[in-house]
Amino acid sequence: MIGPFSIDMYLPALPALGASLNASPGAVQGTLAIYFLGLACGQMMYGPMSDRFGRRGPLFVGLSLYTVAATACALAPDVQTLTVARLFQALGGCSGMVIARAMVRDVSDERGSVRLMAQLMLVMGVAPVIAPIVGGAVLPVFGWRGIFALLAVYGVTMLAVIALFLPESLPIERRRRDGFAAVLRVWVGLLMDRRFLGLALAGGFISGGMFTYISGSPFVFMELNGVPPGHYGFYFGANALGIMAMGQIVGRLAHRIPPKRILPVTITVPFVSGLVLLLVTKTGFGGFPAMLVALFFFVAMMGGVMPLTTALAMGPHGAVAGSASALMGTLQFSIGALSGTVLGALQDGTAVPMAMVIAGCGVAGWCSRRFLAR
């Protein structure tokens, strides 16, 4: 949950943050884009580390860095310092994301991985429901700095929970002793595997659409459509509930239907809903309610696409689960960072740029599954 919490909790505070630090909207949005970049880069480090040293040790290192960086965010005197602190916060926080996927692969087969990943999506789906609501409640009392202080407390809490309750899932005899050159060969081999690459990109582009929604929705909802900051979290939370529901549906279906047969259906929905969203924003047909419906179907399918693409891509690569998880995460968050950059470049004061990027991600995700991972 640490990734969604760190992204979503401060979304209602973006306007107040910019006013407090005398920063432009682009500079404030940059603190979000840099977080995506940190998530993309950091996972490449924790994957091989967890294959070599086990899962728990790298988790402690990453979450300790996250906690220190969150404290620095709370104390940042200007937007430049905040941006740097956000980078290190991401470099630490991504440890939990990459290692969680690797631990699922440590203890399950392909179908079991779909079920466990669906449960993870349920947990991750709770965060977008809670985070903006908590951020909106903390903001008027403690300001935007209080939100980052709360994230630092969250990091300390996670360290304690892992120390007390999380067992090691990778025994010593299964750990790898690869050097840097061997790790590079593993990554090159994974990238040359069309099935792995197609599935990773399919999930990555749908994630990119989700990140575009995260980056663009505060402006589209609050400034263009007059949604109060205190209500923004409820709109955001409704989509997160869709993620949770879809994750549970896919997890149950995986008991009876092979995951490779479920994925073509789940990835077609964001393909279609993204194009519908673009049509609605370009023509104005249906207004804000129609936009909300199209966004809901796109975002909700994350709960199905992500566990399926992750389990199918990592299934044959259990011996290098950490590296495979890291490479998947890096591809996904690189696409997320690129999507945010494209959104910023296209920004014209309307909802159309957000819809264009989301639709493009939906089309690219469908094509990756169809033509690479078939």
C-alpha positions in Angstrom: 0.0 0.0 0.0 3.0 2.3 0.5 3.1 3.3 -3.2 -0.6 4.4 -3.5 -0.5 6.0 -0.1 2.5 8.2 -1.0 0.9 9.2 -4.3 -2.7 9.7 -3.5 -2.7 11.1 0.0 -1.2 14.5 -1.0 -3.3 14.9 -4.2 -5.9 17.1 -2.5 -3.1 19.3 -1.1 -1.4 20.1 -4.5 -3.0 23.5 -4.8 -2.2 24.5 -1.2 1.3 23.1 -1.6 2.0 25.3 -4.6 0.6 28.4 -2.8 2.7 27.7 0.3 6.0 27.2 -1.6 5.2 29.9 -4.2 5.6 27.2 -6.9 4.0 27.0 -10.4 1.5 24.2 -11.2 4.1 22.6 -13.4 6.7 22.5 -10.6 4.1 21.0 -8.2 3.1 18.4 -10.7 6.8 17.7 -11.1 6.9 16.4 -7.5 4.5 13.7 -8.7 6.4 12.9 -11.9 9.7 12.5 -10.0 8.1 10.1 -7.7 7.1 7.9 -10.6 10.6 8.1 -12.0 12.1 7.1 -8.6 9.7 4.1 -8.5 10.9 3.1 -12.0 14.6 3.3 -11.2 14.6 2.0 -7.7 13.0 -1.3 -8.5 16.0 -2.3 -10.6 18.1 -2.2 -7.5 15.8 -4.1 -5.1 15.0 -7.0 -7.4 18.6 -8.4 -7.7 19.2 -7.5 -4.1 16.3 -9.6 -2.9 17.3 -12.5 -5.1 20.8 -12.4 -3.5 20.2 -11.5 0.1 16.6 -12.6 0.7 13.4 -10.5 0.9 13.4 -9.1 4.4 16.8 -7.3 4.4 16.2 -5.1 1.3 12.7 -4.3 2.7 14.3 -2.9 5.9 16.8 -0.8 3.9 14.2 0.5 1.5 11.6 1.4 4.1 14.2 3.1 6.3 15.2 5.3 3.4 11.5 6.0 2.7 10.9 7.1 6.3 13.8 9.5 6.4 12.8 11.0 3.0 9.2 11.4 4.1 10.4 13.4 7.0 12.5 15.6 4.7 9.4 16.2 2.6 7.6 17.5 5.6 10.4 19.9 6.4 11.1 21.0 2.8 11.6 24.8 2.6 11.0 25.0 -1.2 9.7 23.0 -4.1 13.2 22.1 -5.3 14.0 20.4 -1.9 10.6 18.7 -1.9 11.2 17.3 -5.4 14.6 15.8 -4.3 13.1 14.4 -1.2 10.2 12.9 -3.2 12.8 11.1 -5.4 14.4 9.5 -2.4 11.1 8.7 -0.9 10.2 6.8 -4.1 13.6 5.0 -4.2 12.9 3.7 -0.7 9.2 3.0 -1.0 9.5 1.0 -4.2 11.2 -1.8 -2.2 7.8 -3.0 -0.9 6.2 -3.0 -4.3 8.9 -5.1 -6.1 9.5 -7.5 -3.2 5.8 -8.2 -2.6 5.4 -9.5 -6.2 8.6 -11.6 -5.8 7.3 -13.1 -2.5 4.0 -14.1 -4.2 6.0 -16.0 -6.8 8.2 -17.6 -4.1 5.2 -19.4 -2.6 2.8 -20.1 -5.5 2.3 -21.4 -9.0 0.7 -19.5 -11.9 -2.9 -19.9 -10.9 -2.0 -19.4 -7.2 -0.2 -16.2 -8.2 -3.3 -14.8 -9.9 -5.3 -15.4 -6.7 -2.6 -13.9 -4.4 -2.0 -11.0 -6.7 -5.8 -10.4 -6.8 -5.6 -10.2 -2.9 -2.8 -7.8 -3.2 -4.9 -5.7 -5.6 -7.6 -5.7 -2.9 -5.1 -4.4 -0.4 -3.7 -1.8 -2.9 -7.3 -0.9 -3.8 -8.0 0.1 -0.2 -5.2 2.7 -0.3 -6.7 5.0 -3.0 -10.0 4.8 -1.2 -8.5 5.9 2.1 -5.6 8.1 1.1 -7.3 11.1 -0.5 -9.9 11.1 2.2 -7.2 11.1 4.9 -5.2 13.7 3.0 -8.3 15.9 2.7 -9.0 15.5 6.5 -5.4 16.2 7.5 -4.9 19.2 5.2 -7.1 21.8 7.0 -5.8 20.8 10.4 -2.0 20.2 9.9 -1.4 21.5 6.3 0.3 19.7 3.6 3.4 19.1 5.8 1.3 17.1 8.1 0.5 14.7 5.3 4.2 13.9 4.8 4.7 13.6 8.6 1.9 11.0 8.6 3.6 9.1 5.8 6.8 9.0 7.9 4.9 7.5 10.8 3.5 5.0 8.3 7.0 4.0 7.3 8.0 3.4 10.9 4.9 1.3 11.5 5.6 -0.8 8.4 9.2 -1.5 9.7 7.7 -2.7 13.0 5.1 -4.9 11.2 7.7 -6.5 9.0 10.1 -7.1 11.9 7.3 -8.8 13.9 5.1 -10.6 11.4 6.6 -11.1 8.0 8.6 -14.4 7.5 11.4 -14.8 4.9 10.1 -16.4 1.8 13.4 -17.1 0.0 15.5 -19.8 1.7 19.3 -19.5 1.6 19.7 -22.4 -0.8 17.5 -20.8 -3.4 19.3 -17.4 -3.4 21.5 -16.4 -6.3 25.1 -15.2 -6.2 25.0 -13.3 -9.5 27.4 -10.4 -10.2 26.3 -7.3 -12.1 27.1 -8.9 -15.5 25.0 -11.9 -14.7 22.1 -9.7 -13.6 22.4 -7.8 -16.9 22.2 -11.1 -18.8 19.0 -12.0 -16.9 17.4 -8.7 -17.8 18.5 -9.0 -21.4 17.1 -12.5 -21.6 13.8 -11.3 -20.1 13.6 -8.4 -22.6 14.2 -10.8 -25.4 11.3 -13.0 -24.3 8.4 -11.7 -26.3 5.8 -13.2 -24.0 7.3 -11.6 -20.9 7.9 -8.3 -22.6 4.4 -8.2 -24.2 2.7 -9.0 -20.9 4.9 -6.5 -19.0 4.1 -3.8 -21.5 0.4 -4.6 -21.5 0.2 -4.1 -17.8 2.6 -1.2 -18.0 0.5 0.8 -20.5 -2.7 0.2 -18.5 -0.8 1.4 -15.4 0.4 4.4 -17.4 -3.3 5.3 -18.1 -3.9 5.0 -14.3 -1.0 7.3 -13.6 -2.2 9.8 -16.1 -5.6 9.8 -14.3 -3.8 10.3 -11.0 -1.8 13.2 -12.4 -4.6 14.9 -14.3 -7.7 14.3 -12.2 -7.0 16.9 -9.5 -7.0 19.6 -12.2 -9.9 18.1 -14.2 -12.1 17.4 -11.2 -11.4 20.3 -8.9 -10.6 23.2 -11.2 -12.5 22.4 -14.4 -15.6 20.7 -12.8 -15.7 22.4 -9.4 -15.3 19.3 -7.2 -14.5 20.5 -3.6 -11.1 19.3 -2.3 -12.9 17.5 0.5 -15.0 15.6 -1.9 -12.3 14.7 -4.4 -11.4 11.6 -2.4 -14.8 10.1 -2.7 -14.7 10.3 -6.5 -11.2 8.8 -6.4 -12.3 6.2 -3.9 -15.2 5.0 -6.1 -12.7 4.1 -8.9 -10.5 2.3 -6.3 -13.5 0.3 -5.2 -13.8 -0.8 -8.8 -10.2 -2.0 -8.8 -10.9 -4.0 -5.6 -14.1 -5.6 -7.0 -12.5 -6.5 -10.3 -9.5 -8.0 -8.6 -11.8 -10.3 -6.6 -13.7 -11.3 -9.6 -10.6 -12.3 -11.5 -9.2 -14.1 -8.5 -12.3 -16.3 -8.3 -12.4 -16.9 -12.1 -8.8 -18.1 -12.0 -10.0 -21.1 -10.1 -12.0 -22.3 -13.1 -10.6 -20.6 -16.2 -7.0 -20.4 -17.4 -5.6 -16.9 -16.8 -4.4 -16.6 -20.4 -8.1 -16.8 -21.5 -9.3 -14.2 -19.0 -6.7 -11.5 -20.0 -7.9 -10.8 -23.5 -11.3 -9.8 -22.1 -10.0 -7.7 -19.2 -7.6 -5.7 -21.4 -10.2 -5.0 -24.1 -12.3 -3.0 -21.6 -9.7 -0.2 -21.0 -9.0 -0.2 -24.7 -12.7 0.6 -25.4 -13.3 2.9 -22.4 -10.2 5.0 -23.1 -11.5 5.7 -26.6 -15.0 6.5 -25.2 -13.4 8.9 -22.7 -11.6 10.7 -25.5 -14.8 11.0 -27.5 -16.7 12.4 -24.5 -14.1 15.0 -23.7 -13.7 16.1 -27.4 -17.4 16.4 -28.0 -18.7 17.2 -24.6 -21.4 14.5 -25.0 -22.7 13.4 -21.6 -20.6 16.0 -19.7 -18.8 15.2 -16.4 -21.0 12.2 -15.6 -20.1 10.4 -18.8 -16.4 11.2 -18.2 -16.7 9.6 -14.7 -18.3 6.4 -16.2 -15.6 6.0 -18.8 -12.8 6.6 -16.2 -14.4 4.1 -13.9 -14.3 1.3 -16.4 -10.7 2.1 -17.4 -9.4 2.3 -13.8 -11.4 -0.6 -12.4 -9.9 -3.0 -15.0 -6.5 -2.4 -13.3 -7.8 -4.9 -10.7 -8.0 -7.6 -13.4 -5.2 -6.7 -15.8 -2.4 -6.3 -13.2 -2.7 -9.7 -11.4 -3.1 -11.5 -14.7 -0.2 -9.9 -16.6 2.1 -10.2 -13.5 1.3 -13.9 -12.9 1.5 -14.8 -16.5 4.8 -12.9 -17.1 6.5 -14.2 -14.0 5.2 -17.7 -14.1 8.1 -19.2 -16.0 10.8 -17.2 -14.2 10.6 -18.3 -10.6 14.3 -18.7 -10.3 14.8 -15.0 -10.9 11.5 -13.7 -9.4 13.1 -10.6 -7.9 14.8 -9.5 -11.1 11.7 -10.3 -13.2 9.5 -8.4 -10.7 11.9 -5.4 -10.8 12.0 -5.3 -14.5 8.2 -5.4 -14.8 7.9 -2.6 -12.2 10.6 -0.5 -13.9 8.8 -0.8 -17.3 5.5 0.0 -15.8 6.6 3.1 -13.8 8.8 4.3 -16.7 5.6 4.3 -18.8 3.9 6.1 -15.9 6.6 8.8 -15.8 6.5 9.2 -19.6 2.7 9.4 -19.5 2.9 12.2 -16.9 5.5 14.0 -19.0 3.4 13.8 -22.1 0.4 15.0 -20.2 2.3 18.1 -18.9 3.5 18.8 -22.5 0.0 18.6 -23.9 -1.7 20.6 -21.1 -4.1 23.2 -22.6 -6.4 23.9 -19.8 -9.0 21.3 -20.8 -9.6 17.6 -20.0 -8.7 16.5 -23.6 -4.9 16.0 -22.9 -5.7 13.6 -20.0 -8.2 11.7 -22.2 -5.8 11.5 -25.1 -3.0 10.0 -23.0 -5.3 7.6 -21.3 -6.8 6.4 -24.6 -3.3 6.0 -26.1 -2.3 3.9 -23.1 -5.4 1.7 -23.6 -4.6 1.1 -27.2 -0.9 0.4 -26.6 -1.7 -2.0 -23.8 -4.2 -4.0 -26.0 -1.7 -4.1 -28.9 1.2 -5.3 -26.6 -0.9 -8.2 -25.5 -2.3 -9.0 -28.9 0.9 -8.8 -31.0 3.8 -9.4 -28.6 2.5 -11.8 -25.9 0.1 -13.8 -28.0 
